[in-house]
Amino acid sequence: MDLSNMSLGDLRNLQEQIKQEMKQREHQEVQKAREQIMAIAQSVGVPLKDLMAAGGRSGKGGKSGAGAGSVAVRFRNPDNESQQWTGRGRQPKWVKEWVEGGKSLDKLRV
């Protein structure tokens, strides 16, 4: 298709037609994928909502059972043992205060 001979108005019309065609094809592809997923779920005898929920629960590495996905406590406040920290994420206020007080983080290590 030679676009160089088309007027600006024709190019804009073509652009709009392309946008509409792309939306329609994307919709068709999503519908096709949805039908394939439904067919797979039916073939294994699992309701789709259960299949999707099970996929969300397994998380990284496919761990399952009690404690799956939990991280061991690495630090504990000696003054209040209910205050614990895994060492991941932001330091809790009590850890920050401990370190700012000139105390070693190693003394909190479990």
C-alpha positions in Angstrom: 0.0 0.0 0.0 1.5 3.3 -1.1 0.7 5.9 1.6 2.6 8.7 -0.1 -0.3 9.5 -2.5 -3.0 9.6 0.2 -4.3 12.9 1.6 -4.0 13.7 5.2 -7.8 13.1 5.7 -7.4 9.7 4.1 -4.5 8.8 6.3 -6.5 9.8 9.4 -9.4 7.7 8.3 -7.0 4.8 7.7 -5.5 5.3 11.1 -8.9 5.2 12.7 -9.8 2.0 10.8 -6.5 0.4 11.9 -7.3 1.3 15.6 -10.7 -0.2 15.3 -9.4 -3.4 13.6 -6.7 -3.8 16.3 -9.3 -3.5 19.1 -11.5 -6.0 17.4 -8.7 -8.5 16.9 -7.5 -8.0 20.5 -11.0 -8.8 21.7 -11.1 -11.9 19.5 -7.7 -13.1 20.8 -8.8 -12.6 24.4 -12.0 -14.4 23.7 -10.1 -17.3 22.1 -7.7 -17.5 25.0 -10.6 -17.5 27.5 -12.3 -20.4 25.6 -9.1 -22.4 25.6 -8.7 -21.9 29.3 -12.3 -22.9 30.0 -11.8 -26.0 27.8 -8.7 -27.0 29.8 -10.4 -26.4 33.1 -13.4 -28.5 32.0 -11.1 -31.3 30.7 -9.5 -31.7 34.1 -12.8 -31.3 35.9 -11.9 -28.2 37.9 -14.1 -25.1 38.0 -12.3 -22.2 36.5 -12.5 -20.1 39.8 -10.9 -22.9 41.7 -8.1 -23.2 39.1 -7.4 -19.5 39.3 -7.5 -19.5 43.1 -5.2 -22.4 43.3 -2.7 -20.7 41.0 -2.7 -17.5 43.2 -2.1 -19.4 46.4 0.9 -21.5 45.3 3.1 -18.4 45.0 6.7 -18.6 44.0 8.3 -22.0 44.0 5.1 -23.9 44.3 5.3 -24.2 48.1 2.3 -25.4 49.9 1.2 -26.3 53.4 1.6 -24.6 56.7 4.2 -21.9 56.8 4.6 -21.8 53.0 5.9 -18.4 52.0 6.8 -17.4 55.6 10.3 -16.2 56.4 12.1 -17.1 59.6 12.6 -14.4 62.2 16.2 -13.3 62.3 16.0 -10.5 64.9 14.1 -10.2 68.2 13.9 -7.4 70.7 15.4 -8.6 74.0 13.2 -6.1 75.9 10.0 -7.3 74.3 10.2 -10.7 72.6 6.9 -10.2 70.8 8.7 -7.6 68.6 10.4 -9.6 65.9 11.8 -8.9 62.4 12.8 -11.1 59.5 15.4 -8.7 58.3 13.5 -8.0 55.2 11.9 -4.7 54.3 12.1 -1.5 56.3 13.6 -1.8 59.8 10.9 -1.6 62.5 11.0 1.4 64.7 12.4 -0.6 67.6 15.3 -1.9 65.5 16.1 1.6 64.2 16.1 3.0 67.7 18.3 0.2 68.8 20.9 0.9 66.1 20.7 4.7 66.5 21.4 4.1 70.2 24.8 2.8 69.2 24.0 -0.9 69.9 24.9 -3.6 67.5 22.3 -5.2 65.3 24.1 -8.6 65.9 22.9 -8.5 69.5 19.3 -8.8 68.3 20.0 -11.7 66.0 18.2 -14.9 66.9 
